[in-house]
Amino acid sequence: MRYYSTRNKHLTLSAGQAMIQGLAEDGGLFLPETLSVSLPDIDYAGVSYQELAEIILKPFLTDYTAEEIRKCAALAYDNKYSTAEIAPLRKIRDGWLLELWHGPTSAFKDLALTIMPHFLTAAYEHTGSTDTICILTATSGDTGKAALAGFADVPNTSVTVFFPENGVSPLQKRQMQTSIGSNVSVIAVRGNFDDCQRMVKECSSDPAVRCAGRHVTLSSANSINIGRLLPQIVYYYAAYASLVKHGEITAGQEVTFCVPTGNFGDILAGYMAGQTGLPVRHLVCASNANNVLTDFFRTGSYSVHRPFHMTMSPSMDILVSSNLERLLFLASGGNDVLVSGCMKELKKKGEYTISPDLLDTLQKTFIAYDAQEDDCRNEIAGLYGNEHVLIDPHTAAGMHAMHAYQQEYGTSVPCVVLSTASPFKFPGSVLSCLGMDAPENEFAALRMLSGMSGMPVPENIAALEHLPVRFKTVIDPDEGREYIVQILEELSHD
């Protein structure tokens, strides 16, 4: 299995090489040469999450042995998770919640970033290289901590995370700034996530920057890296398996997934799952007030010329959704010329428009809705008031989209909402949505939310109160290139 750049199909690498490199040299994103893989018949009623990971990832990782894949899955999906199911499915009145936040940092990014370091280490060993892998990661909140935790003290790696200084929740910031590990660093940026992402992508595809470090290889850990994206396919299958196992559906029946969406990686993994054979009826793209994706799926025009809103769902406060590039490539039959042209237009003009035919193709699978702040408040309050179930603001956007979808399309197709983060990562916002006056101190808010709901605070979040803040550096976006060059130079070795 080879991996193409979305902007030039002649640029190909193996899976391991694509993971190590992260971004293609031309700025494109890597995708497997085909999603039409042959999967064995899956015993949905009896399969474990670890077994699913092996089955689904094996056809895409042909430069890894079966034993290597099995070992990576076993090391990733173990007692780091607080539930045996890894990604448990919770029944609610109108559908199901796929709880993806029971991992070591209480966010869905853990499902990929607990296994990706093992894949990267194995790929590194295959090459026989002595380079240091410098992992640059832009985050809108959750990826940063998951990457820092996943790669902490992994040999031959260095991880630097850039986050918007005022664009994450206080607890997300605290999670990152208290991270342990001798090979990690965290930088706040005076800007938004798009500034952080642009800085990392431009440096990663700049030959002068890439050559700044001797025996240093640049890579990434957010969803622009195919090694982050492939493991996310697995939990769509896990949700489906759980529905079959508990008699909610029969094998072969279609399911709709409602996905809170920012950088478009999570929902793209659902599309890739459907392309590999999972019976997906629709993928509901749930945005917040930054509704650039809603407009795109309804009109075919993508434009960043719009207000940027800071919301209580900060991981979705994004105007440039990188993984949409991958969808354009896949849905257009691998038209790298089209994708390259759209990305040039986006960089030059801040907008592009696809053809009516391509839009029609996308609309067969993707339905898009956006949730305003009051919509999210109503979903959080309604679900807790009616069913005593707590959700975070991102999941609330997914719930709003599910209800809009059911109103428009009916309720005959089972709907699964991807619950992407623990409500305890956003205690002040959740308490406010429940009509309570939240304490200014986040840890007091945690205790109030726990006492009110009867739910325990996740151990990794509770521990933050007593961890020292290690990282306090703040830079402007235009300082990013110089800062990254400095990192590479410091990592240089003979």
Secondary structure in CASP SS format (residue, H / E / C, confidence):
PFRMAT SS
TARGET T0000
AUTHOR 0000-0000-0000
METHOD secondary structure of the structure
MODEL  1
M C 1.00
R C 1.00
Y E 1.00
Y E 1.00
S E 1.00
T C 1.00
R C 1.00
N E 1.00
K E 1.00
H E 1.00
L E 1.00
T E 1.00
L E 1.00
S C 1.00
A H 1.00
G H 1.00
Q H 1.00
A H 1.00
M H 1.00
I H 1.00
Q H 1.00
G C 1.00
L E 1.00
A C 1.00
E C 1.00
D C 1.00
G C 1.00
G C 1.00
L E 1.00
F E 1.00
L E 1.00
P E 1.00
E C 1.00
T C 1.00
L C 1.00
S C 1.00
V C 1.00
S C 1.00
L C 1.00
P C 1.00
D C 1.00
I C 1.00
D C 1.00
Y C 1.00
A C 1.00
G C 1.00
V C 1.00
S C 1.00
Y H 1.00
Q H 1.00
E H 1.00
L H 1.00
A H 1.00
E H 1.00
I H 1.00
I H 1.00
L H 1.00
K H 1.00
P H 1.00
F H 1.00
L C 1.00
T C 1.00
D C 1.00
Y C 1.00
T C 1.00
A H 1.00
E H 1.00
E H 1.00
I H 1.00
R H 1.00
K H 1.00
C H 1.00
A H 1.00
A H 1.00
L H 1.00
A H 1.00
Y C 1.00
D C 1.00
N C 1.00
K C 1.00
Y C 1.00
S C 1.00
T C 1.00
A C 1.00
E C 1.00
I C 1.00
A C 1.00
P C 1.00
L E 1.00
R E 1.00
K E 1.00
I E 1.00
R C 1.00
D C 1.00
G E 1.00
W E 1.00
L E 1.00
L E 1.00
E E 1.00
L C 1.00
W C 1.00
H C 1.00
G C 1.00
P C 1.00
T C 1.00
S C 1.00
A E 1.00
F C 1.00
K C 1.00
D H 1.00
L H 1.00
A H 1.00
L H 1.00
T C 1.00
I C 1.00
M H 1.00
P H 1.00
H H 1.00
F H 1.00
L H 1.00
T H 1.00
A H 1.00
A H 1.00
Y H 1.00
E H 1.00
H H 1.00
T H 1.00
G C 1.00
S C 1.00
T C 1.00
D C 1.00
T E 1.00
I E 1.00
C E 1.00
I E 1.00
L E 1.00
T E 1.00
A E 1.00
T C 1.00
S C 1.00
G C 1.00
D H 1.00
T H 1.00
G H 1.00
K H 1.00
A H 1.00
A H 1.00
L H 1.00
A H 1.00
G H 1.00
F H 1.00
A C 1.00
D C 1.00
V C 1.00
P C 1.00
N C 1.00
T E 1.00
S E 1.00
V E 1.00
T E 1.00
V E 1.00
F E 1.00
F E 1.00
P E 1.00
E C 1.00
N C 1.00
G C 1.00
V C 1.00
S C 1.00
P H 1.00
L H 1.00
Q H 1.00
K H 1.00
R H 1.00
Q H 1.00
M H 1.00
Q H 1.00
T C 1.00
S C 1.00
I C 1.00
G C 1.00
S C 1.00
N C 1.00
V E 1.00
S E 1.00
V E 1.00
I E 1.00
A E 1.00
V E 1.00
R C 1.00
G C 1.00
N C 1.00
F H 1.00
D H 1.00
D H 1.00
C H 1.00
Q H 1.00
R H 1.00
M H 1.00
V H 1.00
K H 1.00
E H 1.00
C H 1.00
S H 1.00
S C 1.00
D C 1.00
P H 1.00
A H 1.00
V H 1.00
R H 1.00
C C 1.00
A C 1.00
G C 1.00
R C 1.00
H C 1.00
V E 1.00
T E 1.00
L E 1.00
S E 1.00
S E 1.00
A C 1.00
N C 1.00
S C 1.00
I C 1.00
N C 1.00
I H 1.00
G H 1.00
R H 1.00
L H 1.00
L C 1.00
P C 1.00
Q H 1.00
I H 1.00
V H 1.00
Y H 1.00
Y H 1.00
Y H 1.00
A H 1.00
A H 1.00
Y H 1.00
A H 1.00
S H 1.00
L H 1.00
V H 1.00
K H 1.00
H C 1.00
G C 1.00
E C 1.00
I C 1.00
T C 1.00
A C 1.00
G C 1.00
Q C 1.00
E C 1.00
V E 1.00
T E 1.00
F E 1.00
C E 1.00
V E 1.00
P E 1.00
T C 1.00
G C 1.00
N C 1.00
F C 1.00
G H 1.00
D H 1.00
I H 1.00
L H 1.00
A H 1.00
G H 1.00
Y H 1.00
M H 1.00
A H 1.00
G H 1.00
Q H 1.00
T C 1.00
G C 1.00
L C 1.00
P C 1.00
V E 1.00
R E 1.00
H E 1.00
L E 1.00
V E 1.00
C E 1.00
A E 1.00
S E 1.00
N C 1.00
A C 1.00
N C 1.00
N C 1.00
V H 1.00
L H 1.00
T H 1.00
D H 1.00
F H 1.00
F H 1.00
R H 1.00
T H 1.00
G C 1.00
S E 1.00
Y E 1.00
S E 1.00
V C 1.00
H C 1.00
R C 1.00
P C 1.00
F C 1.00
H C 1.00
M C 1.00
T C 1.00
M C 1.00
S C 1.00
P H 1.00
S H 1.00
M H 1.00
D C 1.00
I C 1.00
L C 1.00
V C 1.00
S C 1.00
S C 1.00
N C 1.00
L H 1.00
E H 1.00
R H 1.00
L H 1.00
L H 1.00
F H 1.00
L H 1.00
A H 1.00
S C 1.00
G C 1.00
G C 1.00
N C 1.00
D H 1.00
V H 1.00
L H 1.00
V H 1.00
S H 1.00
G H 1.00
C H 1.00
M H 1.00
K H 1.00
E H 1.00
L H 1.00
K H 1.00
K H 1.00
K H 1.00
G C 1.00
E E 1.00
Y E 1.00
T E 1.00
I C 1.00
S C 1.00
P H 1.00
D H 1.00
L H 1.00
L H 1.00
D H 1.00
T H 1.00
L H 1.00
Q H 1.00
K C 1.00
T C 1.00
F E 1.00
I E 1.00
A E 1.00
Y E 1.00
D E 1.00
A C 1.00
Q C 1.00
E H 1.00
D H 1.00
D H 1.00
C H 1.00
R H 1.00
N H 1.00
E H 1.00
I H 1.00
A H 1.00
G H 1.00
L H 1.00
Y H 1.00
G H 1.00
N H 1.00
E H 1.00
H C 1.00
V C 1.00
L C 1.00
I C 1.00
D C 1.00
P H 1.00
H H 1.00
T H 1.00
A H 1.00
A H 1.00
G H 1.00
M H 1.00
H H 1.00
A H 1.00
M H 1.00
H H 1.00
A H 1.00
Y H 1.00
Q H 1.00
Q H 1.00
E H 1.00
Y H 1.00
G C 1.00
T C 1.00
S C 1.00
V C 1.00
P C 1.00
C E 1.00
V E 1.00
V E 1.00
L E 1.00
S E 1.00
T C 1.00
A E 1.00
S C 1.00
P H 1.00
F H 1.00
K H 1.00
F C 1.00
P H 1.00
G H 1.00
S H 1.00
V H 1.00
L H 1.00
S H 1.00
C H 1.00
L C 1.00
G C 1.00
M C 1.00
D C 1.00
A C 1.00
P C 1.00
E C 1.00
N C 1.00
E H 1.00
F H 1.00
A H 1.00
A H 1.00
L H 1.00
R H 1.00
M H 1.00
L H 1.00
S H 1.00
G H 1.00
M H 1.00
S H 1.00
G C 1.00
M C 1.00
P C 1.00
V C 1.00
P C 1.00
E H 1.00
N H 1.00
I H 1.00
A H 1.00
A H 1.00
L H 1.00
E H 1.00
H H 1.00
L C 1.00
P C 1.00
V C 1.00
R C 1.00
F C 1.00
K C 1.00
T C 1.00
V E 1.00
I E 1.00
D C 1.00
P H 1.00
D H 1.00
E H 1.00
G H 1.00
R H 1.00
E H 1.00
Y H 1.00
I H 1.00
V H 1.00
Q H 1.00
I H 1.00
L H 1.00
E H 1.00
E H 1.00
L H 1.00
S C 1.00
H C 1.00
D C 1.00
END
